[in-house]
């Protein structure tokens, strides 16, 4: 297996991993709005935006993973936003 095939295989595996994570997203995306139960804080906005834009990140990865393989790490930013939201509320 040459380097290009290895990169292609890796990007496909990572992309399908992000697709599998969309299944639980359908459950938790609707519940993300409860972040505002404590009031409209900056952390609540960051959390909700991070959760609700996750499918957009996966869609971008789906379109551009063949031309730009490193784009497969884009959905990691959504998870970073979710965890950073906790720090913003403290």
C-alpha positions as YAML, in Angstrom:
chain: A
units: angstrom
residues:
- id: 1
  name: UNK
  ca: [0.00, 0.00, 0.00]
- id: 2
  name: UNK
  ca: [1.46, 3.32, -1.01]
- id: 3
  name: UNK
  ca: [1.18, 6.59, 0.89]
- id: 4
  name: UNK
  ca: [-1.79, 7.95, -1.10]
- id: 5
  name: UNK
  ca: [-3.84, 4.80, -0.55]
- id: 6
  name: UNK
  ca: [-3.05, 4.87, 3.16]
- id: 7
  name: UNK
  ca: [-4.18, 8.49, 3.43]
- id: 8
  name: UNK
  ca: [-7.35, 7.72, 1.48]
- id: 9
  name: UNK
  ca: [-8.15, 4.75, 3.71]
- id: 10
  name: UNK
  ca: [-7.50, 6.74, 6.88]
- id: 11
  name: UNK
  ca: [-9.67, 9.67, 5.80]
- id: 12
  name: UNK
  ca: [-12.50, 7.31, 4.89]
- id: 13
  name: UNK
  ca: [-12.30, 5.56, 8.27]
- id: 14
  name: UNK
  ca: [-12.34, 8.87, 10.13]
- id: 15
  name: UNK
  ca: [-15.23, 10.17, 7.99]
- id: 16
  name: UNK
  ca: [-17.32, 7.07, 8.68]
- id: 17
  name: UNK
  ca: [-16.55, 7.45, 12.40]
- id: 18
  name: UNK
  ca: [-18.00, 10.98, 12.29]
- id: 19
  name: UNK
  ca: [-21.04, 9.63, 10.43]
- id: 20
  name: UNK
  ca: [-21.66, 7.01, 13.11]
- id: 21
  name: UNK
  ca: [-21.54, 9.75, 15.76]
- id: 22
  name: UNK
  ca: [-24.40, 11.56, 13.99]
- id: 23
  name: UNK
  ca: [-26.80, 8.86, 15.22]
- id: 24
  name: UNK
  ca: [-26.58, 9.88, 18.91]
- id: 25
  name: UNK
  ca: [-26.49, 13.51, 17.78]
- id: 26
  name: UNK
  ca: [-30.14, 13.22, 16.72]
- id: 27
  name: UNK
  ca: [-31.05, 12.47, 20.33]
- id: 28
  name: UNK
  ca: [-28.89, 15.06, 22.04]
- id: 29
  name: UNK
  ca: [-29.27, 17.98, 19.61]
- id: 30
  name: UNK
  ca: [-32.80, 18.63, 20.75]
- id: 31
  name: UNK
  ca: [-31.74, 18.49, 24.37]
- id: 32
  name: UNK
  ca: [-28.91, 21.00, 23.87]
- id: 33
  name: UNK
  ca: [-31.36, 23.86, 24.25]
- id: 34
  name: UNK
  ca: [-31.59, 23.03, 27.94]
- id: 35
  name: UNK
  ca: [-28.21, 24.71, 28.31]
- id: 36
  name: UNK
  ca: [-30.19, 27.94, 28.57]
- id: 37
  name: UNK
  ca: [-32.03, 26.79, 31.70]
- id: 38
  name: UNK
  ca: [-29.45, 28.65, 33.78]
- id: 39
  name: UNK
  ca: [-29.88, 31.78, 31.69]
- id: 40
  name: UNK
  ca: [-28.40, 33.02, 28.42]
- id: 41
  name: UNK
  ca: [-24.70, 32.77, 29.24]
- id: 42
  name: UNK
  ca: [-21.79, 32.79, 26.83]
- id: 43
  name: UNK
  ca: [-21.10, 29.16, 27.68]
- id: 44
  name: UNK
  ca: [-24.66, 28.16, 26.81]
- id: 45
  name: UNK
  ca: [-24.40, 29.84, 23.40]
- id: 46
  name: UNK
  ca: [-21.04, 28.21, 22.65]
- id: 47
  name: UNK
  ca: [-22.37, 24.80, 23.68]
- id: 48
  name: UNK
  ca: [-25.55, 25.01, 21.61]
- id: 49
  name: UNK
  ca: [-23.77, 26.36, 18.54]
- id: 50
  name: UNK
  ca: [-21.14, 23.63, 18.82]
- id: 51
  name: UNK
  ca: [-23.76, 20.91, 19.06]
- id: 52
  name: UNK
  ca: [-26.04, 22.22, 16.34]
- id: 53
  name: UNK
  ca: [-23.25, 22.80, 13.79]
- id: 54
  name: UNK
  ca: [-21.82, 19.28, 14.10]
- id: 55
  name: UNK
  ca: [-23.71, 17.94, 11.04]
- id: 56
  name: UNK
  ca: [-22.42, 20.89, 9.02]
- id: 57
  name: UNK
  ca: [-18.87, 19.93, 9.94]
- id: 58
  name: UNK
  ca: [-19.48, 16.33, 8.88]
- id: 59
  name: UNK
  ca: [-21.02, 17.53, 5.61]
- id: 60
  name: UNK
  ca: [-17.95, 19.66, 4.88]
- id: 61
  name: UNK
  ca: [-15.72, 16.67, 5.60]
- id: 62
  name: UNK
  ca: [-17.82, 14.55, 3.25]
- id: 63
  name: UNK
  ca: [-17.40, 17.00, 0.39]
- id: 64
  name: UNK
  ca: [-13.74, 17.90, 0.77]
- id: 65
  name: UNK
  ca: [-12.01, 14.84, 2.27]
- id: 66
  name: UNK
  ca: [-10.71, 13.62, -1.08]
- id: 67
  name: UNK
  ca: [-9.13, 16.93, -2.09]
- id: 68
  name: UNK
  ca: [-7.98, 18.08, 1.36]
- id: 69
  name: UNK
  ca: [-7.45, 15.02, 3.61]
- id: 70
  name: UNK
  ca: [-6.68, 17.01, 6.77]
- id: 71
  name: UNK
  ca: [-10.22, 18.43, 6.75]
- id: 72
  name: UNK
  ca: [-11.34, 15.20, 8.44]
- id: 73
  name: UNK
  ca: [-10.31, 16.70, 11.80]
- id: 74
  name: UNK
  ca: [-12.83, 19.55, 11.46]
- id: 75
  name: UNK
  ca: [-15.55, 17.99, 13.68]
- id: 76
  name: UNK
  ca: [-13.01, 17.92, 16.52]
- id: 77
  name: UNK
  ca: [-13.58, 21.68, 16.77]
- id: 78
  name: UNK
  ca: [-17.21, 21.03, 17.66]
- id: 79
  name: UNK
  ca: [-16.17, 18.78, 20.54]
- id: 80
  name: UNK
  ca: [-13.62, 21.36, 21.68]
- id: 81
  name: UNK
  ca: [-16.39, 23.97, 21.69]
- id: 82
  name: UNK
  ca: [-18.61, 21.74, 23.79]
- id: 83
  name: UNK
  ca: [-15.91, 21.25, 26.40]
- id: 84
  name: UNK
  ca: [-14.82, 24.89, 26.28]
- id: 85
  name: UNK
  ca: [-18.41, 25.95, 27.02]
- id: 86
  name: UNK
  ca: [-18.04, 24.43, 30.47]
- id: 87
  name: UNK
  ca: [-15.01, 26.63, 31.15]
- id: 88
  name: UNK
  ca: [-16.87, 29.73, 30.01]
- id: 89
  name: UNK
  ca: [-19.64, 29.23, 32.55]
- id: 90
  name: UNK
  ca: [-17.31, 29.03, 35.56]
...
